[in-house]
């Protein structure tokens, strides 16, 4: 009896309202997106005020899109979080090279 084989059961989060499995991917995407906000907010050290406003508006659009994709495309939110970092880097680098933004 001590050596009987037992089936391992993985703990799975289940939504009590729908009975469906809860995916962790939207949470990962949201964490990535929220962590990129600090780059966008601190861009005032590198970019003019109008550029910071545009960057913050693009971040806000990505934030809303993250919640739109939350249930429909949960894995896409991770890609969106990564894109938020890449977009900030491209925008600030291009502004520095093409528009001569200086710190």
BATORDREN-855578 format. One line per field, with one value per atom (N, C-alpha, C, O): y negated, x, z negated; atom name; residue in one letter. Coordinates in pm, whole numbers, plus 50000, padded with zeros to 5 digits. Layout:
BEGIN
Y	[Y ...]
X	[X ...]
Z	[Z ...]
atom	[CA ...]
type	[A ...]
! end
This chain:
BEGIN
Y	[50118 50000 49874 49771 49880 49763 49729 49614 49829 49804 49799 49823 49768 49760 49633 49529 49644 49531 49440 49485 49311 49214 49120 49089 49079 48985 48844 48800 48773 48635 48545 48558 48456 48361 48222 48177 48155 48019 47923 47937 47827 47727 47636 47576 47627 47547 47447 47483 47322 47219 47228 47225 47238 47249 47129 47094 47068 46957 47013 47093 46973 47030 46990 47062 46877 46832 46911 46946 46940 47008 47153 47232 47189 47325 47349 47462 47243 47256 47234 47172 47288 47273 47128 47070 47070 46934 46937 47004 46865 46860 46760 46652 46793 46698 46594 46494 46615 46528 46383 46295 46352 46211 46138 46020 46209 46148 46116 46012 46207 46185 46064 45979 46057 45944 45812 45711 45814 45691 45647 45527 45740 45705 45643 45544 45699 45641 45501 45410 45484 45354 45249 45136 45285 45189 45155 45041 45252 45223 45132 45061 45131 45040 44897 44804 44877 44743 44649 44530 44699 44613 44556 44444 44632 44579 44465 44361 44487 44384 44258 44147 44275 44160 44085 43963 44153 44088 44037 43988 44047 44002 43851 43801 43778 43634 43594 43480 43685 43657 43659 43601 43725 43739 43669 43630 43654 43607 43480 43454 43401 43283 43323 43439 43227 43255 43312 43403 43262 43313 43461 43538 43498 43638 43728 43841 43679 43758 43778 43886 43674 43687 43792 43872 43792 43892 44031 44126 44043 44174 44226 44344 44138 44180 44218 44309 44150 44187 44324 44403 44353 44486 44593 44704 44561 44658 44682 44796 44576 44590 44675 44756 44656 44738 44885 44973 44913 45052 45109 45228 45026 45070 45111 45214 45030 45064 45189 45276 45199 45317 45444 45551 45432 45548 45605 45726 45517 45565 45611 45697 45556 45606 45748 45833 45774 45907 46003 46119 45961 46040 46179 46279 46188 46318 46376 46497 46289 46338 46398 46506 46326 46368 46351 46258 46437 46417 46418 46347 46495 46499 46374 46341 46306 46185 46074 45983 46079 45974 45976 45872 46094 46103 46035 45959 46062 45996 45845 45770 45802 45658 45596 45484 45667 45617 45603 45507 45696 45689 45575 45502 45561 45454 45317 45222 45306 45177 45134 45015 45226 45193 45158 45060 45238 45215 45082 45006 45053 44928 44807 44708 44813 44702 44681 44568 44790 44779 44723 44637 44771 44722 44575 44497 44535 44397 44302 44197 44337 44249 44246 44141 44359 44363 44286 44210 44306 44233 44083 44003 44045 43904 43844 43730 43920 43872 43858 43763 43950 43947 43847 43762 43857 43775 43634 43539 43620 43491 43423 43317 43484 43429 43400 43294 43497 43483 43507 43600 43425 43444 43443 43386 43507 43514 43388 43376]
X	[50082 50000 50087 50044 50207 50292 50353 50391 50362 50424 50324 50360 50201 50102 50125 50166 50096 50118 49996 49882 50023 49915 49929 50039 49818 49818 49840 49773 49935 49959 49854 49819 49807 49708 49768 49809 49774 49826 49719 49602 49759 49662 49630 49719 49504 49459 49358 49264 49378 49282 49161 49174 49045 48920 48832 48815 48778 48685 48553 48490 48510 48387 48262 48162 48267 48149 48128 48014 48236 48222 48268 48230 48349 48401 48520 48566 48570 48684 48815 48818 48921 49055 49102 49079 49166 49216 49359 49445 49383 49516 49604 49558 49731 49822 49878 49934 49866 49930 49884 49969 49756 49719 49783 49816 49800 49865 50011 50062 50079 50219 50228 50315 50139 50138 50111 50172 50019 49987 50105 50133 50174 50292 50399 50461 50422 50519 50478 50560 50350 50301 50311 50353 50271 50276 50420 50450 50510 50650 50713 50809 50662 50716 50666 50724 50563 50509 50614 50614 50702 50802 50898 50946 50927 51009 50937 50996 50809 50730 50718 50729 50696 50679 50810 50808 50922 51051 51111 51224 51040 51092 51111 51178 51054 51072 51217 51254 51299 51442 51514 51622 51453 51515 51440 51500 51311 51227 51152 51133 51109 51027 50889 50849 50818 50688 50587 50512 50585 50489 50517 50423 50645 50679 50642 50597 50660 50620 50470 50422 50394 50248 50208 50118 50274 50245 50282 50207 50397 50438 50339 50303 50295 50199 50064 49998 50024 49899 49912 49817 50029 50047 50050 49999 50110 50109 49966 49928 49889 49749 49670 49587 49694 49626 49665 49579 49793 49836 49775 49743 49760 49700 49554 49510 49480 49340 49334 49250 49422 49425 49456 49406 49537 49567 49439 49422 49351 49227 49127 49043 49133 49046 49085 48999 49215 49265 49268 49305 49233 49247 49187 49253 49063 48996 49003 49010 49001 48997 49129 49133 49239 49372 49470 49551 49466 49550 49700 49774 49746 49891 49938 50056 49850 49888 49925 50000 49873 49905 50052 50110 50114 50257 50336 50430 50298 50364 50345 50437 50228 50202 50290 50338 50312 50402 50545 50614 50589 50724 50731 50830 50626 50621 50625 50680 50568 50569 50712 50743 50798 50939 51011 51085 50987 51053 51008 51091 50878 50827 50888 50923 50902 50962 51106 51148 51182 51321 51334 51418 51251 51255 51218 51284 51113 51067 51172 51200 51229 51327 51458 51520 51499 51620 51602 51690 51489 51463 51453 51501 51390 51383 51519 51546 51604 51739 51822 51900 51807 51886 51827 51899 51697 51636 51596 51605 51554 51506 51600 51569 51714 51819 51772 51800 51700 51663 51788 51865 51809 51924 51878 51774 51955 51921 51960 51940]
Z	[50000 50000 50000 50051 49944 49937 50072 50096 50161 50290 50405 50520 50375 50483 50563 50511 50688 50777 50775 50787 50759 50757 50877 50922 50924 51035 50982 50889 51043 51001 51064 51182 50984 51032 51024 50917 51137 51137 51088 51122 51007 50968 51087 51145 51121 51234 51183 51111 51220 51182 51273 51396 51213 51287 51254 51137 51358 51338 51286 51355 51167 51113 51191 51189 51259 51333 51461 51493 51534 51662 51659 51745 51561 51553 51645 51658 51708 51798 51722 51617 51780 51722 51742 51848 51641 51648 51700 51643 51808 51869 51796 51760 51773 51708 51804 51759 51935 52033 52029 52043 52011 52003 51885 51895 51776 51659 51688 51648 51758 51796 51889 51872 51986 52078 52008 52040 51913 51840 51754 51745 51692 51612 51702 51663 51820 51912 51955 51959 51985 52031 51922 51947 51801 51691 51655 51618 51666 51634 51738 51707 51859 51960 51940 51996 51861 51838 51782 51814 51698 51636 51740 51725 51844 51953 52025 52054 52052 52121 52035 52086 51906 51818 51798 51780 51801 51781 51911 51910 52020 52148 52154 52245 52061 52057 52038 52066 51991 51977 52112 52126 52211 52342 52454 52554 52440 52549 52508 52389 52607 52574 52525 52536 52471 52409 52509 52473 52632 52729 52761 52783 52765 52793 52676 52696 52556 52437 52438 52405 52475 52483 52586 52562 52701 52805 52757 52778 52692 52640 52535 52536 52445 52343 52404 52355 52510 52578 52646 52645 52705 52764 52657 52677 52541 52431 52383 52356 52372 52329 52428 52388 52557 52658 52643 52655 52615 52594 52466 52459 52365 52239 52260 52209 52333 52363 52450 52427 52548 52635 52557 52591 52453 52369 52306 52300 52261 52200 52305 52276 52424 52532 52568 52592 52571 52606 52488 52506 52369 52247 52260 52230 52303 52314 52454 52471 52554 52693 52737 52795 52709 52753 52638 52641 52539 52420 52448 52380 52543 52571 52645 52638 52714 52786 52689 52725 52567 52471 52432 52401 52434 52405 52517 52491 52641 52753 52747 52779 52706 52693 52586 52602 52476 52372 52422 52386 52503 52560 52663 52669 52743 52842 52774 52829 52654 52585 52552 52560 52515 52491 52621 52628 52724 52852 52912 52962 52907 52962 52890 52955 52758 52686 52731 52756 52742 52782 52923 52948 53016 53155 53161 53229 53089 53093 53035 53093 52922 52858 52938 52951 52990 53071 53202 53242 53268 53392 53366 53446 53256 53222 53194 53231 53130 53103 53230 53244 53323 53446 53546 53599 53571 53676 53631 53709 53507 53460 53362 53308 53339 53254 53111 53055 53053 52913 52830 52858 52730 52641 52498 52464 52414 52273 52201 52080]
atom	[N CA C O N CA C O N CA C O N CA C O N CA C O N CA C O N CA C O N CA C O N CA C O N CA C O N CA C O N CA C O N CA C O N CA C O N CA C O N CA C O N CA C O N CA C O N CA C O N CA C O N CA C O N CA C O N CA C O N CA C O N CA C O N CA C O N CA C O N CA C O N CA C O N CA C O N CA C O N CA C O N CA C O N CA C O N CA C O N CA C O N CA C O N CA C O N CA C O N CA C O N CA C O N CA C O N CA C O N CA C O N CA C O N CA C O N CA C O N CA C O N CA C O N CA C O N CA C O N CA C O N CA C O N CA C O N CA C O N CA C O N CA C O N CA C O N CA C O N CA C O N CA C O N CA C O N CA C O N CA C O N CA C O N CA C O N CA C O N CA C O N CA C O N CA C O N CA C O N CA C O N CA C O N CA C O N CA C O N CA C O N CA C O N CA C O N CA C O N CA C O N CA C O N CA C O N CA C O N CA C O N CA C O N CA C O N CA C O N CA C O N CA C O N CA C O N CA C O N CA C O N CA C O N CA C O N CA C O N CA C O N CA C O N CA C O N CA C O N CA C O N CA C O N CA C O N CA C O]
type	[X X X X X X X X X X X X X X X X X X X X X X X X X X X X X X X X X X X X X X X X X X X X X X X X X X X X X X X X X X X X X X X X X X X X X X X X X X X X X X X X X X X X X X X X X X X X X X X X X X X X X X X X X X X X X X X X X X X X X X X X X X X X X X X X X X X X X X X X X X X X X X X X X X X X X X X X X X X X X X X X X X X X X X X X X X X X X X X X X X X X X X X X X X X X X X X X X X X X X X X X X X X X X X X X X X X X X X X X X X X X X X X X X X X X X X X X X X X X X X X X X X X X X X X X X X X X X X X X X X X X X X X X X X X X X X X X X X X X X X X X X X X X X X X X X X X X X X X X X X X X X X X X X X X X X X X X X X X X X X X X X X X X X X X X X X X X X X X X X X X X X X X X X X X X X X X X X X X X X X X X X X X X X X X X X X X X X X X X X X X X X X X X X X X X X X X X X X X X X X X X X X X X X X X X X X X X]
! end
